[in-house]
Amino acid sequence: MWHLCDNQNWFRETPKQCKIVKQLPKFEDWRLYSVTNPNRELRVIKKLDNILKRNSARLLQEPYPTKVEMNNIYKAALRAPDHAWLRPTSFIEIKDKGIEKLSKIFEEFASKNVDQKNIDKYKNAPYRAPMIIAAVNTYKEHPKVPKIEQMLSTAASVQNILLALNALKYSSIWR
C-alpha cells in the first residue's frame, strides 16, 4: 500500500509524523497521480484511459468518420516519431465503391494464388468494415535513418490512428 502524506510525499510505510491524505493499493496506480498538483490527477487518468481502454473491435459498422474528423485523425497519425522528418507514410482511404473494387482485386488475386475453397474468404474480407485505411510505407534513402526505422514510424502512425479513432468513439481494428 502506498500513502500520500500531507507533506506531498509518497511512502510505502506511513511515517509517524505523517497525516495520510490518500492511499493507493498498487504501485501501478501510484504512477497516475501527481504529487504537486492533485487537480491534475483526473486529467492524466482521462488521457491514459484512451490508451488503457482501447480494444480492437470484432464488428465494425457505419457510420465512419467525417472528412473533418479524418483530417484530424491523419494529423494525429503524422505526429508519430519520424527521424529526420522523412514522412515515409501515406494513407489510402477505401470506402463505399472502393470496398467493392478492393473485393474484386482480392478475388482476382485469390483465384490465381489460393485454393478454390478460400476465394470467397478473400472476396468478402473488405466488407468487414465500412472504411479501410491502408498505410503505405515509402522508403526514403537516408544515411542515418534505416529502412526498419521508417517502417516503425509507419506502424506508430497506425497506432496513432487507432487511438484517435478511439478518442472520437469509433471502433477500429488493425489487420
CNS distance restraints for C-alpha pairs under 8 A (distance, minus, plus):
assign (resid   1 and name CA) (resid  12 and name CA) 6.03 0.50 0.50
assign (resid   1 and name CA) (resid  13 and name CA) 7.71 0.50 0.50
assign (resid   1 and name CA) (resid  23 and name CA) 6.81 0.50 0.50
assign (resid   1 and name CA) (resid  24 and name CA) 5.80 0.50 0.50
assign (resid   1 and name CA) (resid  25 and name CA) 4.61 0.50 0.50
assign (resid   1 and name CA) (resid  26 and name CA) 6.20 0.50 0.50
assign (resid   1 and name CA) (resid  27 and name CA) 7.71 0.50 0.50
assign (resid   2 and name CA) (resid  10 and name CA) 6.60 0.50 0.50
assign (resid   2 and name CA) (resid  11 and name CA) 5.73 0.50 0.50
assign (resid   2 and name CA) (resid  12 and name CA) 4.63 0.50 0.50
assign (resid   2 and name CA) (resid  13 and name CA) 7.22 0.50 0.50
assign (resid   2 and name CA) (resid  23 and name CA) 5.65 0.50 0.50
assign (resid   2 and name CA) (resid  24 and name CA) 5.07 0.50 0.50
assign (resid   2 and name CA) (resid  25 and name CA) 6.30 0.50 0.50
assign (resid   2 and name CA) (resid  26 and name CA) 7.05 0.50 0.50
assign (resid   2 and name CA) (resid  27 and name CA) 7.01 0.50 0.50
assign (resid   2 and name CA) (resid  30 and name CA) 7.32 0.50 0.50
assign (resid   3 and name CA) (resid  10 and name CA) 5.52 0.50 0.50
assign (resid   3 and name CA) (resid  11 and name CA) 5.27 0.50 0.50
assign (resid   3 and name CA) (resid  12 and name CA) 6.24 0.50 0.50
assign (resid   3 and name CA) (resid  13 and name CA) 7.31 0.50 0.50
assign (resid   3 and name CA) (resid  14 and name CA) 6.50 0.50 0.50
assign (resid   3 and name CA) (resid  20 and name CA) 6.27 0.50 0.50
assign (resid   3 and name CA) (resid  21 and name CA) 7.36 0.50 0.50
assign (resid   3 and name CA) (resid  22 and name CA) 5.82 0.50 0.50
assign (resid   3 and name CA) (resid  23 and name CA) 4.57 0.50 0.50
assign (resid   3 and name CA) (resid  24 and name CA) 6.44 0.50 0.50
assign (resid   4 and name CA) (resid   8 and name CA) 6.24 0.50 0.50
assign (resid   4 and name CA) (resid   9 and name CA) 5.82 0.50 0.50
assign (resid   4 and name CA) (resid  10 and name CA) 4.65 0.50 0.50
assign (resid   4 and name CA) (resid  11 and name CA) 6.64 0.50 0.50
assign (resid   4 and name CA) (resid  20 and name CA) 5.89 0.50 0.50
assign (resid   4 and name CA) (resid  21 and name CA) 5.44 0.50 0.50
assign (resid   4 and name CA) (resid  22 and name CA) 4.99 0.50 0.50
assign (resid   4 and name CA) (resid  23 and name CA) 6.21 0.50 0.50
assign (resid   4 and name CA) (resid  35 and name CA) 7.97 0.50 0.50
assign (resid   5 and name CA) (resid   9 and name CA) 5.66 0.50 0.50
assign (resid   5 and name CA) (resid  10 and name CA) 6.36 0.50 0.50
assign (resid   5 and name CA) (resid  11 and name CA) 7.61 0.50 0.50
assign (resid   5 and name CA) (resid  14 and name CA) 7.99 0.50 0.50
assign (resid   5 and name CA) (resid  18 and name CA) 5.61 0.50 0.50
assign (resid   5 and name CA) (resid  19 and name CA) 5.46 0.50 0.50
assign (resid   5 and name CA) (resid  20 and name CA) 4.59 0.50 0.50
assign (resid   5 and name CA) (resid  21 and name CA) 5.28 0.50 0.50
assign (resid   5 and name CA) (resid  22 and name CA) 7.14 0.50 0.50
assign (resid   6 and name CA) (resid  18 and name CA) 6.59 0.50 0.50
assign (resid   6 and name CA) (resid  19 and name CA) 5.56 0.50 0.50
assign (resid   6 and name CA) (resid  20 and name CA) 6.31 0.50 0.50
assign (resid   6 and name CA) (resid  21 and name CA) 5.80 0.50 0.50
assign (resid   7 and name CA) (resid  18 and name CA) 7.47 0.50 0.50
assign (resid   8 and name CA) (resid  35 and name CA) 5.63 0.50 0.50
assign (resid   8 and name CA) (resid  36 and name CA) 6.87 0.50 0.50
assign (resid   9 and name CA) (resid  35 and name CA) 6.93 0.50 0.50
assign (resid  11 and name CA) (resid  15 and name CA) 7.66 0.50 0.50
assign (resid  14 and name CA) (resid  18 and name CA) 6.68 0.50 0.50
assign (resid  14 and name CA) (resid  20 and name CA) 7.69 0.50 0.50
assign (resid  24 and name CA) (resid  29 and name CA) 6.50 0.50 0.50
assign (resid  24 and name CA) (resid  30 and name CA) 6.42 0.50 0.50
assign (resid  25 and name CA) (resid  29 and name CA) 7.38 0.50 0.50
assign (resid  26 and name CA) (resid  30 and name CA) 6.79 0.50 0.50
assign (resid  27 and name CA) (resid  31 and name CA) 7.04 0.50 0.50
assign (resid  28 and name CA) (resid  32 and name CA) 7.63 0.50 0.50
assign (resid  29 and name CA) (resid  33 and name CA) 7.47 0.50 0.50
assign (resid  32 and name CA) (resid  41 and name CA) 6.63 0.50 0.50
assign (resid  32 and name CA) (resid  44 and name CA) 6.59 0.50 0.50
assign (resid  32 and name CA) (resid  45 and name CA) 6.33 0.50 0.50
assign (resid  33 and name CA) (resid  38 and name CA) 7.30 0.50 0.50
assign (resid  33 and name CA) (resid  40 and name CA) 7.65 0.50 0.50
assign (resid  33 and name CA) (resid  41 and name CA) 5.12 0.50 0.50
assign (resid  33 and name CA) (resid  44 and name CA) 7.75 0.50 0.50
assign (resid  34 and name CA) (resid  38 and name CA) 5.83 0.50 0.50
assign (resid  34 and name CA) (resid  40 and name CA) 6.39 0.50 0.50
assign (resid  34 and name CA) (resid  41 and name CA) 5.92 0.50 0.50
assign (resid  37 and name CA) (resid  41 and name CA) 7.54 0.50 0.50
assign (resid  39 and name CA) (resid  43 and name CA) 7.68 0.50 0.50
assign (resid  40 and name CA) (resid  44 and name CA) 6.21 0.50 0.50
assign (resid  41 and name CA) (resid  45 and name CA) 6.21 0.50 0.50
assign (resid  42 and name CA) (resid  46 and name CA) 6.02 0.50 0.50
assign (resid  43 and name CA) (resid  47 and name CA) 6.20 0.50 0.50
assign (resid  44 and name CA) (resid  48 and name CA) 6.14 0.50 0.50
assign (resid  45 and name CA) (resid  49 and name CA) 5.95 0.50 0.50
assign (resid  46 and name CA) (resid  50 and name CA) 6.97 0.50 0.50
assign (resid  47 and name CA) (resid  51 and name CA) 7.51 0.50 0.50
assign (resid  48 and name CA) (resid  52 and name CA) 5.98 0.50 0.50
assign (resid  49 and name CA) (resid  53 and name CA) 5.52 0.50 0.50
assign (resid  49 and name CA) (resid  54 and name CA) 7.95 0.50 0.50
assign (resid  50 and name CA) (resid  54 and name CA) 6.07 0.50 0.50
assign (resid  50 and name CA) (resid 163 and name CA) 6.76 0.50 0.50
assign (resid  50 and name CA) (resid 166 and name CA) 6.76 0.50 0.50
assign (resid  50 and name CA) (resid 167 and name CA) 6.13 0.50 0.50
assign (resid  51 and name CA) (resid 163 and name CA) 6.71 0.50 0.50
assign (resid  54 and name CA) (resid 163 and name CA) 7.17 0.50 0.50
assign (resid  54 and name CA) (resid 166 and name CA) 6.43 0.50 0.50
assign (resid  55 and name CA) (resid 172 and name CA) 7.90 0.50 0.50
assign (resid  55 and name CA) (resid 173 and name CA) 7.88 0.50 0.50
assign (resid  56 and name CA) (resid 171 and name CA) 7.10 0.50 0.50
assign (resid  56 and name CA) (resid 172 and name CA) 5.65 0.50 0.50
assign (resid  56 and name CA) (resid 173 and name CA) 4.53 0.50 0.50
assign (resid  56 and name CA) (resid 174 and name CA) 7.17 0.50 0.50
assign (resid  57 and name CA) (resid 171 and name CA) 5.86 0.50 0.50
assign (resid  57 and name CA) (resid 172 and name CA) 5.72 0.50 0.50
assign (resid  57 and name CA) (resid 173 and name CA) 5.76 0.50 0.50
assign (resid  58 and name CA) (resid 173 and name CA) 7.54 0.50 0.50
assign (resid  59 and name CA) (resid 128 and name CA) 7.19 0.50 0.50
assign (resid  59 and name CA) (resid 129 and name CA) 7.59 0.50 0.50
assign (resid  60 and name CA) (resid 128 and name CA) 6.62 0.50 0.50
assign (resid  60 and name CA) (resid 129 and name CA) 5.08 0.50 0.50
assign (resid  60 and name CA) (resid 130 and name CA) 6.96 0.50 0.50
assign (resid  60 and name CA) (resid 171 and name CA) 6.47 0.50 0.50
assign (resid  60 and name CA) (resid 172 and name CA) 6.93 0.50 0.50
assign (resid  61 and name CA) (resid 129 and name CA) 6.11 0.50 0.50
assign (resid  61 and name CA) (resid 130 and name CA) 5.82 0.50 0.50
assign (resid  62 and name CA) (resid 130 and name CA) 5.86 0.50 0.50
assign (resid  63 and name CA) (resid 130 and name CA) 7.64 0.50 0.50
assign (resid  64 and name CA) (resid 130 and name CA) 6.74 0.50 0.50
assign (resid  64 and name CA) (resid 131 and name CA) 6.52 0.50 0.50
assign (resid  64 and name CA) (resid 170 and name CA) 7.48 0.50 0.50
assign (resid  65 and name CA) (resid  69 and name CA) 5.66 0.50 0.50
assign (resid  65 and name CA) (resid  70 and name CA) 6.00 0.50 0.50
assign (resid  65 and name CA) (resid 170 and name CA) 7.65 0.50 0.50
assign (resid  66 and name CA) (resid  70 and name CA) 6.07 0.50 0.50
assign (resid  67 and name CA) (resid  71 and name CA) 6.09 0.50 0.50
assign (resid  68 and name CA) (resid  72 and name CA) 6.56 0.50 0.50
assign (resid  69 and name CA) (resid  73 and name CA) 6.16 0.50 0.50
assign (resid  70 and name CA) (resid  74 and name CA) 6.07 0.50 0.50
assign (resid  71 and name CA) (resid  75 and name CA) 6.28 0.50 0.50
assign (resid  72 and name CA) (resid  76 and name CA) 6.23 0.50 0.50
assign (resid  73 and name CA) (resid  77 and name CA) 6.24 0.50 0.50
assign (resid  73 and name CA) (resid 160 and name CA) 7.94 0.50 0.50
assign (resid  73 and name CA) (resid 161 and name CA) 5.82 0.50 0.50
assign (resid  73 and name CA) (resid 164 and name CA) 5.63 0.50 0.50
assign (resid  73 and name CA) (resid 165 and name CA) 6.96 0.50 0.50
assign (resid  74 and name CA) (resid  78 and name CA) 6.23 0.50 0.50
assign (resid  74 and name CA) (resid 161 and name CA) 6.93 0.50 0.50
assign (resid  75 and name CA) (resid  79 and name CA) 6.65 0.50 0.50
assign (resid  76 and name CA) (resid  80 and name CA) 7.53 0.50 0.50
assign (resid  76 and name CA) (resid 157 and name CA) 7.71 0.50 0.50
assign (resid  76 and name CA) (resid 160 and name CA) 5.98 0.50 0.50
assign (resid  76 and name CA) (resid 161 and name CA) 6.64 0.50 0.50
assign (resid  76 and name CA) (resid 164 and name CA) 6.72 0.50 0.50
assign (resid  77 and name CA) (resid 156 and name CA) 7.72 0.50 0.50
assign (resid  77 and name CA) (resid 157 and name CA) 4.31 0.50 0.50
assign (resid  77 and name CA) (resid 158 and name CA) 6.41 0.50 0.50
assign (resid  77 and name CA) (resid 159 and name CA) 7.61 0.50 0.50
assign (resid  77 and name CA) (resid 160 and name CA) 4.90 0.50 0.50
assign (resid  77 and name CA) (resid 161 and name CA) 5.30 0.50 0.50
assign (resid  78 and name CA) (resid  87 and name CA) 7.89 0.50 0.50
assign (resid  78 and name CA) (resid 157 and name CA) 6.04 0.50 0.50
assign (resid  79 and name CA) (resid 157 and name CA) 7.19 0.50 0.50
assign (resid  79 and name CA) (resid 160 and name CA) 7.81 0.50 0.50
assign (resid  80 and name CA) (resid 153 and name CA) 6.31 0.50 0.50
assign (resid  80 and name CA) (resid 154 and name CA) 7.83 0.50 0.50
assign (resid  80 and name CA) (resid 156 and name CA) 5.53 0.50 0.50
assign (resid  80 and name CA) (resid 157 and name CA) 5.00 0.50 0.50
assign (resid  80 and name CA) (resid 160 and name CA) 6.91 0.50 0.50
assign (resid  81 and name CA) (resid 153 and name CA) 5.76 0.50 0.50
assign (resid  81 and name CA) (resid 156 and name CA) 7.09 0.50 0.50
assign (resid  81 and name CA) (resid 157 and name CA) 7.97 0.50 0.50
assign (resid  82 and name CA) (resid  86 and name CA) 6.58 0.50 0.50
assign (resid  82 and name CA) (resid  87 and name CA) 6.68 0.50 0.50
assign (resid  82 and name CA) (resid 150 and name CA) 7.24 0.50 0.50
assign (resid  82 and name CA) (resid 153 and name CA) 5.69 0.50 0.50
assign (resid  83 and name CA) (resid 145 and name CA) 6.66 0.50 0.50
assign (resid  83 and name CA) (resid 149 and name CA) 7.92 0.50 0.50
assign (resid  83 and name CA) (resid 150 and name CA) 7.90 0.50 0.50
assign (resid  84 and name CA) (resid 145 and name CA) 7.37 0.50 0.50
assign (resid  86 and name CA) (resid 140 and name CA) 7.12 0.50 0.50
assign (resid  88 and name CA) (resid 137 and name CA) 5.42 0.50 0.50
assign (resid  88 and name CA) (resid 138 and name CA) 5.00 0.50 0.50
assign (resid  88 and name CA) (resid 139 and name CA) 6.00 0.50 0.50
assign (resid  88 and name CA) (resid 140 and name CA) 6.69 0.50 0.50
assign (resid  88 and name CA) (resid 150 and name CA) 6.20 0.50 0.50
assign (resid  88 and name CA) (resid 151 and name CA) 7.85 0.50 0.50
assign (resid  88 and name CA) (resid 153 and name CA) 7.65 0.50 0.50
assign (resid  88 and name CA) (resid 154 and name CA) 7.01 0.50 0.50
assign (resid  89 and name CA) (resid 135 and name CA) 6.74 0.50 0.50
assign (resid  89 and name CA) (resid 136 and name CA) 5.62 0.50 0.50
assign (resid  89 and name CA) (resid 137 and name CA) 4.78 0.50 0.50
assign (resid  89 and name CA) (resid 138 and name CA) 6.35 0.50 0.50
assign (resid  89 and name CA) (resid 153 and name CA) 7.63 0.50 0.50
assign (resid  89 and name CA) (resid 154 and name CA) 5.41 0.50 0.50
assign (resid  89 and name CA) (resid 157 and name CA) 7.82 0.50 0.50
assign (resid  90 and name CA) (resid 135 and name CA) 5.96 0.50 0.50
assign (resid  90 and name CA) (resid 136 and name CA) 5.18 0.50 0.50
assign (resid  90 and name CA) (resid 137 and name CA) 6.62 0.50 0.50
assign (resid  90 and name CA) (resid 138 and name CA) 7.81 0.50 0.50
assign (resid  91 and name CA) (resid 133 and name CA) 6.40 0.50 0.50
assign (resid  91 and name CA) (resid 134 and name CA) 5.56 0.50 0.50
assign (resid  91 and name CA) (resid 135 and name CA) 4.69 0.50 0.50
assign (resid  91 and name CA) (resid 136 and name CA) 5.90 0.50 0.50
assign (resid  92 and name CA) (resid 133 and name CA) 5.62 0.50 0.50
assign (resid  92 and name CA) (resid 134 and name CA) 4.99 0.50 0.50
assign (resid  92 and name CA) (resid 135 and name CA) 6.55 0.50 0.50
assign (resid  92 and name CA) (resid 136 and name CA) 7.61 0.50 0.50
assign (resid  93 and name CA) (resid 131 and name CA) 7.19 0.50 0.50
assign (resid  93 and name CA) (resid 132 and name CA) 5.97 0.50 0.50
assign (resid  93 and name CA) (resid 133 and name CA) 4.68 0.50 0.50
assign (resid  93 and name CA) (resid 134 and name CA) 6.48 0.50 0.50
assign (resid  94 and name CA) (resid  98 and name CA) 5.17 0.50 0.50
assign (resid  94 and name CA) (resid  99 and name CA) 6.04 0.50 0.50
assign (resid  94 and name CA) (resid 131 and name CA) 5.66 0.50 0.50
assign (resid  94 and name CA) (resid 132 and name CA) 4.95 0.50 0.50
assign (resid  94 and name CA) (resid 133 and name CA) 6.13 0.50 0.50
assign (resid  94 and name CA) (resid 134 and name CA) 7.66 0.50 0.50
assign (resid  95 and name CA) (resid  99 and name CA) 5.28 0.50 0.50
assign (resid  95 and name CA) (resid 130 and name CA) 6.11 0.50 0.50
assign (resid  95 and name CA) (resid 131 and name CA) 4.59 0.50 0.50
assign (resid  95 and name CA) (resid 132 and name CA) 6.43 0.50 0.50
assign (resid  96 and name CA) (resid 100 and name CA) 7.27 0.50 0.50
assign (resid  96 and name CA) (resid 130 and name CA) 7.16 0.50 0.50
assign (resid  96 and name CA) (resid 131 and name CA) 7.54 0.50 0.50
assign (resid  97 and name CA) (resid 101 and name CA) 6.42 0.50 0.50
assign (resid  98 and name CA) (resid 102 and name CA) 6.08 0.50 0.50
assign (resid  99 and name CA) (resid 103 and name CA) 6.12 0.50 0.50
assign (resid  99 and name CA) (resid 126 and name CA) 5.90 0.50 0.50
assign (resid  99 and name CA) (resid 127 and name CA) 6.73 0.50 0.50
assign (resid  99 and name CA) (resid 130 and name CA) 7.81 0.50 0.50
assign (resid  99 and name CA) (resid 131 and name CA) 7.63 0.50 0.50
assign (resid  99 and name CA) (resid 132 and name CA) 7.95 0.50 0.50
assign (resid 100 and name CA) (resid 104 and name CA) 6.41 0.50 0.50
assign (resid 100 and name CA) (resid 126 and name CA) 7.82 0.50 0.50
assign (resid 101 and name CA) (resid 105 and name CA) 6.31 0.50 0.50
assign (resid 102 and name CA) (resid 106 and name CA) 6.12 0.50 0.50
assign (resid 102 and name CA) (resid 126 and name CA) 6.68 0.50 0.50
assign (resid 103 and name CA) (resid 107 and name CA) 6.09 0.50 0.50
assign (resid 103 and name CA) (resid 122 and name CA) 7.38 0.50 0.50
assign (resid 103 and name CA) (resid 123 and name CA) 4.91 0.50 0.50
assign (resid 103 and name CA) (resid 124 and name CA) 6.50 0.50 0.50
assign (resid 103 and name CA) (resid 125 and name CA) 7.17 0.50 0.50
assign (resid 103 and name CA) (resid 126 and name CA) 5.83 0.50 0.50
assign (resid 103 and name CA) (resid 127 and name CA) 7.75 0.50 0.50
assign (resid 104 and name CA) (resid 108 and name CA) 6.09 0.50 0.50
assign (resid 104 and name CA) (resid 123 and name CA) 6.59 0.50 0.50
assign (resid 105 and name CA) (resid 109 and name CA) 6.19 0.50 0.50
assign (resid 106 and name CA) (resid 110 and name CA) 6.01 0.50 0.50
assign (resid 106 and name CA) (resid 122 and name CA) 5.57 0.50 0.50
assign (resid 106 and name CA) (resid 123 and name CA) 5.62 0.50 0.50
assign (resid 107 and name CA) (resid 111 and name CA) 6.07 0.50 0.50
assign (resid 107 and name CA) (resid 119 and name CA) 6.09 0.50 0.50
assign (resid 107 and name CA) (resid 120 and name CA) 7.35 0.50 0.50
assign (resid 107 and name CA) (resid 122 and name CA) 5.90 0.50 0.50
assign (resid 107 and name CA) (resid 123 and name CA) 4.73 0.50 0.50
assign (resid 108 and name CA) (resid 112 and name CA) 6.70 0.50 0.50
assign (resid 109 and name CA) (resid 113 and name CA) 6.13 0.50 0.50
assign (resid 109 and name CA) (resid 114 and name CA) 7.88 0.50 0.50
assign (resid 110 and name CA) (resid 114 and name CA) 4.85 0.50 0.50
assign (resid 110 and name CA) (resid 115 and name CA) 7.64 0.50 0.50
assign (resid 110 and name CA) (resid 118 and name CA) 7.54 0.50 0.50
assign (resid 110 and name CA) (resid 119 and name CA) 5.37 0.50 0.50
assign (resid 110 and name CA) (resid 122 and name CA) 6.48 0.50 0.50
assign (resid 111 and name CA) (resid 115 and name CA) 7.59 0.50 0.50
assign (resid 111 and name CA) (resid 116 and name CA) 6.81 0.50 0.50
assign (resid 111 and name CA) (resid 119 and name CA) 6.26 0.50 0.50
assign (resid 114 and name CA) (resid 118 and name CA) 6.51 0.50 0.50
assign (resid 114 and name CA) (resid 119 and name CA) 6.79 0.50 0.50
assign (resid 115 and name CA) (resid 119 and name CA) 6.97 0.50 0.50
assign (resid 118 and name CA) (resid 122 and name CA) 6.73 0.50 0.50
assign (resid 119 and name CA) (resid 123 and name CA) 6.16 0.50 0.50
assign (resid 120 and name CA) (resid 124 and name CA) 5.96 0.50 0.50
assign (resid 121 and name CA) (resid 125 and name CA) 6.07 0.50 0.50
assign (resid 122 and name CA) (resid 126 and name CA) 7.96 0.50 0.50
assign (resid 124 and name CA) (resid 128 and name CA) 7.35 0.50 0.50
assign (resid 126 and name CA) (resid 132 and name CA) 7.73 0.50 0.50
assign (resid 135 and name CA) (resid 154 and name CA) 7.13 0.50 0.50
assign (resid 135 and name CA) (resid 158 and name CA) 7.10 0.50 0.50
assign (resid 136 and name CA) (resid 154 and name CA) 7.54 0.50 0.50
assign (resid 137 and name CA) (resid 150 and name CA) 7.45 0.50 0.50
assign (resid 137 and name CA) (resid 151 and name CA) 6.27 0.50 0.50
assign (resid 137 and name CA) (resid 154 and name CA) 6.14 0.50 0.50
assign (resid 139 and name CA) (resid 147 and name CA) 6.17 0.50 0.50
assign (resid 139 and name CA) (resid 150 and name CA) 6.70 0.50 0.50
assign (resid 139 and name CA) (resid 151 and name CA) 7.84 0.50 0.50
assign (resid 140 and name CA) (resid 147 and name CA) 7.79 0.50 0.50
assign (resid 141 and name CA) (resid 145 and name CA) 7.79 0.50 0.50
assign (resid 141 and name CA) (resid 146 and name CA) 7.89 0.50 0.50
assign (resid 142 and name CA) (resid 146 and name CA) 7.01 0.50 0.50
assign (resid 145 and name CA) (resid 149 and name CA) 6.31 0.50 0.50
assign (resid 145 and name CA) (resid 150 and name CA) 7.01 0.50 0.50
assign (resid 146 and name CA) (resid 150 and name CA) 6.67 0.50 0.50
assign (resid 147 and name CA) (resid 151 and name CA) 6.24 0.50 0.50
assign (resid 148 and name CA) (resid 152 and name CA) 6.14 0.50 0.50
assign (resid 149 and name CA) (resid 153 and name CA) 6.20 0.50 0.50
assign (resid 150 and name CA) (resid 154 and name CA) 6.51 0.50 0.50
assign (resid 151 and name CA) (resid 155 and name CA) 6.38 0.50 0.50
assign (resid 152 and name CA) (resid 156 and name CA) 6.09 0.50 0.50
assign (resid 153 and name CA) (resid 157 and name CA) 6.23 0.50 0.50
assign (resid 154 and name CA) (resid 158 and name CA) 6.38 0.50 0.50
assign (resid 155 and name CA) (resid 159 and name CA) 6.41 0.50 0.50
assign (resid 156 and name CA) (resid 160 and name CA) 6.28 0.50 0.50
assign (resid 157 and name CA) (resid 161 and name CA) 6.32 0.50 0.50
assign (resid 158 and name CA) (resid 162 and name CA) 6.35 0.50 0.50
assign (resid 159 and name CA) (resid 163 and name CA) 6.25 0.50 0.50
assign (resid 160 and name CA) (resid 164 and name CA) 6.00 0.50 0.50
assign (resid 161 and name CA) (resid 165 and name CA) 6.06 0.50 0.50
assign (resid 162 and name CA) (resid 166 and name CA) 6.18 0.50 0.50
assign (resid 162 and name CA) (resid 172 and name CA) 6.33 0.50 0.50
assign (resid 162 and name CA) (resid 173 and name CA) 7.49 0.50 0.50
assign (resid 162 and name CA) (resid 174 and name CA) 7.95 0.50 0.50
assign (resid 163 and name CA) (resid 167 and name CA) 6.14 0.50 0.50
assign (resid 164 and name CA) (resid 168 and name CA) 6.32 0.50 0.50
assign (resid 165 and name CA) (resid 169 and name CA) 6.30 0.50 0.50
assign (resid 165 and name CA) (resid 170 and name CA) 5.10 0.50 0.50
assign (resid 165 and name CA) (resid 171 and name CA) 6.77 0.50 0.50
assign (resid 165 and name CA) (resid 172 and name CA) 7.02 0.50 0.50
assign (resid 166 and name CA) (resid 170 and name CA) 5.32 0.50 0.50
assign (resid 166 and name CA) (resid 171 and name CA) 6.27 0.50 0.50
assign (resid 166 and name CA) (resid 172 and name CA) 7.49 0.50 0.50
